[in-house]
Amino acid sequence: MTTSGETQPRRRVRLILLLPLFFFVALAAIFLLRLESNVDPEAIPSALVGKPAPPFDLPPLRGVSRTGLKRADLDGGLSVVNVFASWCGPCRLEHPQLMALSRDDRIRLVGINYKDTEANARKFLGELGDPFAAIGVDPKGRTGIDWGVYGVPETFIVDADGIVRYKYIGPISPEALESVVKPEIDKLLAGGKD
């Protein structure tokens, strides 16, 4: 014969034992809902897209860029802002695509040198070429935080009004340049906003 005092602890033990099962079922349901949704799992949303570029005023990369880079430099034309660093292997891989993009007279390609030393950045650009019309140095990464940078490289397309219209995360491959980045540029130059 069991007393009601013994029944309570047994129920608690059963509930505690069932708790991982409930947690697993809830987690499985979340994964299933995400899997069944039409959301691209590779897409990382940017809080900046559709909003003005954040205010910043960065000094130049001495010995390479005559001017630094500030928010006002993005007004008046279509700008492509590339966040890069010499220590970033993928930045080296995407560099030929940036060199090609720099020859497009319809845009202004600028760079933010992220958490780098100036000597290493100069060496990097000296070896691979300098595609940038201007480079701002962000040694502590504060401007990168304001831009919502997850990691380098990242590339933003900013319209003539200073509104961030597109964000590309990761290195721009030759395929991505032709199938993603250039079409976004063409769309914005044709007057598209979204």
C-alpha positions as CSV (number, residue, x, y, z in Angstrom):
1,M,0.0,0.0,0.0
2,T,1.4,3.4,-1.0
3,T,0.6,6.6,0.7
4,S,-0.1,9.8,-1.1
5,G,3.2,11.1,0.2
6,E,5.0,8.4,-1.9
7,T,2.9,9.1,-5.0
8,Q,4.0,12.7,-5.3
9,P,7.8,11.9,-5.6
10,R,7.1,9.2,-8.2
11,R,5.1,11.6,-10.4
12,R,7.9,14.1,-10.1
13,V,10.4,11.5,-11.1
14,R,8.3,10.5,-14.1
15,L,7.9,14.1,-15.2
16,I,11.6,14.7,-14.9
17,L,12.3,11.6,-17.0
18,L,9.8,12.7,-19.6
19,L,11.2,16.3,-19.8
20,P,14.0,15.4,-22.3
21,L,11.4,13.7,-24.5
22,F,9.2,16.8,-24.5
23,F,12.3,18.9,-25.3
24,F,13.3,16.6,-28.2
25,V,9.8,16.7,-29.7
26,A,9.6,20.5,-29.5
27,L,13.0,20.8,-31.1
28,A,12.1,18.3,-33.9
29,A,8.9,20.3,-34.6
30,I,10.9,23.5,-34.9
31,F,13.4,21.8,-37.3
32,L,10.5,20.3,-39.3
33,L,8.8,23.7,-39.6
34,R,12.0,25.4,-40.8
35,L,12.6,22.5,-43.3
36,E,9.2,22.8,-44.8
37,S,9.3,26.6,-45.0
38,N,10.5,28.3,-48.2
39,V,13.2,30.2,-46.4
40,D,16.7,29.8,-47.8
41,P,18.8,28.3,-44.9
42,E,21.9,29.8,-46.3
43,A,20.5,33.4,-46.3
44,I,21.6,35.5,-43.4
45,P,19.3,38.5,-43.1
46,S,20.8,41.9,-42.7
47,A,19.1,44.5,-40.6
48,L,20.7,47.2,-42.8
49,V,19.1,46.3,-46.1
50,G,16.5,49.0,-47.0
51,K,18.0,51.4,-44.4
52,P,20.6,54.2,-44.6
53,A,24.2,53.2,-44.3
54,P,25.4,53.8,-40.8
55,P,27.4,57.0,-40.1
56,F,31.2,56.5,-40.1
57,D,34.4,58.4,-40.8
58,L,37.5,56.2,-41.3
59,P,41.1,57.4,-41.9
60,P,42.8,56.4,-45.2
61,L,45.1,53.4,-45.6
62,R,48.3,55.4,-45.6
63,G,50.5,54.8,-48.6
64,V,47.6,53.4,-50.7
65,S,44.5,55.6,-50.4
66,R,44.7,59.3,-50.6
67,T,41.4,59.7,-48.8
68,G,39.7,57.8,-46.1
69,L,36.1,56.8,-46.3
70,K,33.1,58.3,-44.7
71,R,29.3,58.0,-44.9
72,A,28.9,61.0,-47.1
73,D,31.2,59.4,-49.8
74,L,28.4,56.9,-50.5
75,D,25.9,59.6,-51.6
76,G,25.3,60.6,-55.2
77,G,26.0,57.3,-57.1
78,L,25.9,53.6,-56.7
79,S,28.6,52.4,-54.3
80,V,29.9,48.9,-53.7
81,V,31.4,48.6,-50.2
82,N,33.7,45.7,-49.6
83,V,34.9,44.7,-46.1
84,F,38.2,42.9,-46.4
85,A,41.4,42.1,-44.5
86,S,44.9,40.8,-45.4
87,W,44.5,37.9,-42.9
88,C,41.4,36.7,-44.6
89,G,42.0,33.8,-47.0
90,P,38.6,34.1,-48.7
91,C,39.4,37.8,-49.4
92,R,42.3,36.7,-51.4
93,L,40.0,34.3,-53.4
94,E,37.5,37.0,-54.2
95,H,40.1,39.7,-55.1
96,P,40.1,39.0,-58.9
97,Q,36.4,39.5,-59.0
98,L,36.8,42.9,-57.2
99,M,39.5,43.8,-59.7
100,A,37.0,43.1,-62.5
101,L,34.2,45.0,-60.7
102,S,36.5,48.0,-60.3
103,R,36.5,48.4,-64.1
104,D,32.7,49.1,-64.1
105,D,32.5,52.9,-64.5
106,R,28.9,52.9,-63.4
107,I,29.8,52.2,-59.8
108,R,32.3,53.3,-57.1
109,L,34.0,50.4,-55.4
110,V,35.3,51.3,-51.9
111,G,36.9,49.2,-49.2
112,I,36.8,49.0,-45.4
113,N,40.0,47.4,-44.2
114,Y,38.8,45.4,-41.1
115,K,40.8,44.7,-38.0
116,D,44.1,44.7,-39.9
117,T,47.5,46.3,-39.7
118,E,48.2,48.9,-42.3
119,A,51.5,47.3,-43.3
120,N,49.8,44.0,-44.0
121,A,46.9,45.7,-45.9
122,R,49.4,47.6,-48.0
123,K,51.3,44.3,-48.8
124,F,48.0,42.5,-49.6
125,L,47.0,45.2,-52.1
126,G,50.5,45.5,-53.4
127,E,50.5,41.8,-54.3
128,L,47.0,41.5,-55.7
129,G,46.3,45.0,-57.0
130,D,44.1,47.8,-55.6
131,P,40.6,47.8,-56.9
132,F,39.3,50.5,-54.5
133,A,38.6,54.1,-55.3
134,A,39.0,54.8,-51.5
135,I,39.8,52.7,-48.5
136,G,38.9,53.4,-44.9
137,V,40.8,51.7,-42.1
138,D,38.7,50.1,-39.3
139,P,41.4,48.7,-36.9
140,K,39.2,47.9,-34.0
141,G,36.2,46.7,-36.1
142,R,33.8,49.3,-34.7
143,T,32.5,50.4,-38.1
144,G,32.2,46.7,-39.1
145,I,29.9,46.2,-36.1
146,D,27.8,49.2,-37.1
147,W,27.5,47.6,-40.6
148,G,26.5,44.3,-39.1
149,V,29.5,42.4,-40.4
150,Y,29.5,38.8,-39.4
151,G,33.0,38.1,-40.9
152,V,35.1,39.1,-43.8
153,P,34.6,39.4,-46.7
154,E,31.2,41.0,-46.9
155,T,30.0,43.3,-49.7
156,F,27.3,45.9,-49.6
157,I,25.6,47.7,-52.5
158,V,24.5,51.2,-51.5
159,D,22.3,53.3,-53.7
160,A,22.8,57.0,-54.6
161,D,20.7,58.0,-51.6
162,G,22.9,56.1,-49.2
163,I,20.5,53.3,-48.6
164,V,21.9,49.8,-48.3
165,R,20.1,47.8,-51.0
166,Y,22.0,44.4,-50.9
167,K,24.4,42.5,-48.8
168,Y,26.6,39.6,-50.0
169,I,28.2,37.5,-47.3
170,G,31.4,35.6,-48.1
171,P,33.8,35.7,-51.0
172,I,32.4,36.7,-54.4
173,S,33.2,33.8,-56.8
174,P,33.3,34.4,-60.5
175,E,29.8,32.7,-60.7
176,A,28.4,34.9,-57.9
177,L,29.8,38.0,-59.6
178,E,27.9,37.2,-62.9
179,S,24.8,35.7,-61.4
180,V,24.2,37.7,-58.2
181,V,26.3,40.8,-57.8
182,K,26.2,42.3,-61.3
183,P,22.4,41.6,-61.7
184,E,21.8,43.5,-58.4
185,I,23.9,46.4,-59.6
186,D,22.1,46.4,-63.0
187,K,18.7,46.3,-61.2
188,L,19.6,49.3,-59.0
189,L,21.0,51.3,-61.9
190,A,17.8,50.6,-63.8
191,G,15.8,52.1,-61.0
192,G,14.9,49.0,-58.9
193,K,14.9,49.4,-55.2
194,D,14.1,45.9,-53.8
